[in-house]
């Protein structure tokens, strides 16, 4: 794990190892600290113990669904303010709307390009660009040009 210059920590939750690996490697490469979980129960436990700055959460998880994880986190005083991004392979409007209703701040449809995920993360975390490593001209240019 690399340590982000701004200290931003992201918890990625997905039962699909390739998604965890791709997003973890990419987000670490731009300077975020990343932890992972593969199911709903461990997502809740890690959210409570690690207190990440943001979570990316698959909706279809074994055991406790991503929807139920979001409900649980929103009901807990210690985790209710963690920004949540739902990641789903489904693009049905009903499911996307329900994700917002249970407490997700944003939804990305998989497969999701890592750059698009990064844009959502940055939008939710605000204008703090300290997580972007100097020398990553592609990402820095995108911020300057909107």
N, C-alpha and C positions, 0 to 999 in steps of 0.2 A: 504494500500500500504506500502510495506517496502522500505526503502531507501538503494539502492545498495552502497556498500562501495566505488565503483569507480564512482558513480553517473550516471551510464548508464541507460537510459530511453528508453523503447520500447513501441511503439504504435501498438496494435494488432487490425486489422480491419476484422471483419467477421460478417455476418448476422446470423450465426448459433451459438446460445448461448452456446451450449456444447463445441464447439471449443474454443470460447472466455474464458470460465471458465477453461477448462483443461490447455490451454497454459498459461493463466494468473497465475493460482495457481502455476504451475510448475516453471515458470520463476521468480515469486516472491520468491519461496522457495529456489532458488539458488542465490538470492540477487539482481535481477533487479528490477527497478521501472517500473511499467506497467500501461499504460492507454489503454482504449479500445474505439472503435467506431463500429457502426453497419451498416453504409452505406457510400457511396462514398462522399457525401456532408460533413458529419461530419468528415470523415477522412481528407479531405482537410483542413477544418477549424482547426481541432486539430493539424495537422502537422504544420500549419502556426503559431498557437498560442503557442504550447508546444515545438516545435523544438526537437522532439525525436532524440535519437542517431541512431535509426533504426526502420523500420516499417515492420511488417508482414501483408500482404494485400491479402485478398481473391480476386480472379479475377471476380467472379460472385456475384456482389453486387446489391441491389436494387437501382434504380435511376442511379447514375453514376457508371459505371463498374470500376473494379480494373485497367483495361488497361488505361481508361481515367483519373483515379486518378493519375497513374504513369506519364502520359503525362503532366498533369497539374503541378505536383510537380517538374518535370524535367525542365519545362519552367519558373519556379519561382526562382529568384536568392536566396531567403531565404531558399528554400527547395530542391534545385537541387542536393545537395550533401548528402542527407539522404540516407543511404543504404536501398534498398527495397528488401524484399523477397516476391515473389509471392507464394500464397498457393492456390492450385487448386485440384479439384476432377478429373480433366481430365488429361490424360497422352498422348494425341495426340501430336506428334512431332511438328506439325504446330502451335498449341497453345503455346507450351513451347518456341518455337523459337520466336514467336511474342511477348511473354512476355519479352524476352531479348531485342528485337528490340525497344520496347517502353520505356525501361529504368530500368527494374528489374535487380538486381545484382545476384539473385539466385532464383531458383524455387524449391518448395517442393510439392510433390503430397500427397494429403489427402486421406485416413487418414495418418497423419504423426506422428510418434513416437516423443514425446517431446524431447527425447535425440538427435534425428536427427536434430530437429529444433534448439536445443541448439548448436550443432556443426556448423551449418550454421551461426548462429548469431555470435559465437565466431570467425569464419573464417573472417566474414565481419568486425567485430570490431577490429580485430588484436589480438595481443598477450597479451592484458590487461586482466589478469585473476582475477582482483580484484572483479569481480561480483560473483565469486564462493565463497560461504560461507565456512570458515574453518570448518572442520569436515565432509564435504561431500566427503568422501574418494572415492566413486565411480567416481564422476566427476573429482576429483583431480588426481586419478590414470589414467584416460583416457587421461588427458593432458600430464602427464609425459611419458606415453607409446605411445603417438602418435595417 
